[in-house]
Amino acid sequence: MQILTREAGNIVILDIVGEIRRSHLVEITLHQAVKSQLEQGKRDVLLNLEKVDFIDSFGVGEMLASYISIQNLGGKIKLIRISRKLSVVFKIVGLERVFEVFDSEVDALQSFARP
């Protein structure tokens, strides 16, 4: 998994490429990447999952840990561009009730301004 970081105003966008799963080859986990942003004072995070085609139970745990860390600091985390395959996993484990998911980056970014 590779995580590319960019910003749009006060919102951090993490473009994730590859599989979100337990691996000894991963240099940084998703939750570590999110915590790094939180340590820098960033509170709103948008995860771009367009190039993610697999997530395992470890990855689900990383997503939930990221959500909790951000919520505890009063921030928001949202998702964009999840594949049909990931959408099925999200429904099975109930993540679609936890995360707001958008098809468009513009719509997701605008949603951060709403209460």
ZAMARGU-4260 file (C-alpha; in steps of 0.2 Angstrom, whole numbers, plus 5000, padded with zeros to 4 digits):
<rodrens>
0) 5000/5000/5000 | 5006/5017/4996 | 4999/5033/5003 | 5000/5050/4994 | 4996/5065/5004
5) 4989/5082/4997 | 4979/5096/5004 | 4964/5106/4999 | 4963/5121/5011 | 4962/5114/5029
10) 4957/5096/5022 | 4970/5083/5020 | 4967/5071/5006 | 4976/5054/5007 | 4976/5045/4990
15) 4978/5026/4994 | 4985/5015/4981 | 4985/4996/4983 | 4978/4984/4996 | 4973/4990/5014
20) 4979/4974/5023 | 4991/4967/5036 | 5008/4965/5028 | 5026/4966/5033 | 5030/4976/5017
25) 5020/4991/5022 | 5031/5005/5028 | 5016/5015/5036 | 4999/5009/5040 | 4983/5019/5037
30) 4981/5023/5055 | 4999/5029/5057 | 4997/5040/5042 | 4981/5048/5049 | 4989/5050/5067
35) 5003/5059/5058 | 4991/5071/5051 | 4983/5074/5068 | 4999/5077/5076 | 5002/5091/5064
40) 4985/5099/5069 | 4975/5093/5054 | 4958/5087/5059 | 4948/5084/5043 | 4954/5070/5032
45) 4947/5063/5015 | 4952/5046/5010 | 4953/5043/4991 | 4950/5024/4989 | 4949/5024/4970
50) 4965/5014/4968 | 4961/5001/4982 | 4954/4985/4976 | 4956/4974/4993 | 4954/4977/5011
55) 4955/4963/5025 | 4950/4963/5043 | 4966/4972/5048 | 4962/4986/5035 | 4944/4987/5042
60) 4952/4989/5059 | 4964/5003/5052 | 4949/5012/5045 | 4939/5011/5062 | 4955/5016/5072
65) 4957/5031/5060 | 4939/5036/5062 | 4940/5035/5081 | 4956/5045/5082 | 4949/5059/5071
70) 4932/5059/5080 | 4941/5060/5097 | 4949/5077/5092 | 4933/5084/5084 | 4938/5081/5066
75) 4929/5073/5052 | 4934/5058/5040 | 4926/5055/5024 | 4928/5043/5009 | 4928/5045/4990
80) 4927/5033/4976 | 4926/5016/4983 | 4924/5002/4971 | 4910/4990/4970 | 4920/4976/4978
85) 4925/4987/4993 | 4907/4993/4994 | 4901/4975/4997 | 4914/4973/5011 | 4909/4990/5019
90) 4890/4984/5019 | 4895/4967/5026 | 4905/4974/5041 | 4894/4990/5043 | 4906/5003/5038
95) 4893/5011/5026 | 4884/5017/5042 | 4900/5024/5050 | 4908/5034/5035 | 4901/5046/5023
100) 4905/5041/5005 | 4905/5052/4990 | 4908/5049/4972 | 4915/5066/4968 | 4930/5074/4977
105) 4922/5091/4975 | 4906/5086/4984 | 4916/5078/4998 | 4927/5093/5000 | 4911/5104/5001
110) 4903/5093/5013 | 4916/5097/5026 | 4909/5115/5027 | 4892/5108/5033 | 4889/5106/5051
</rodrens>
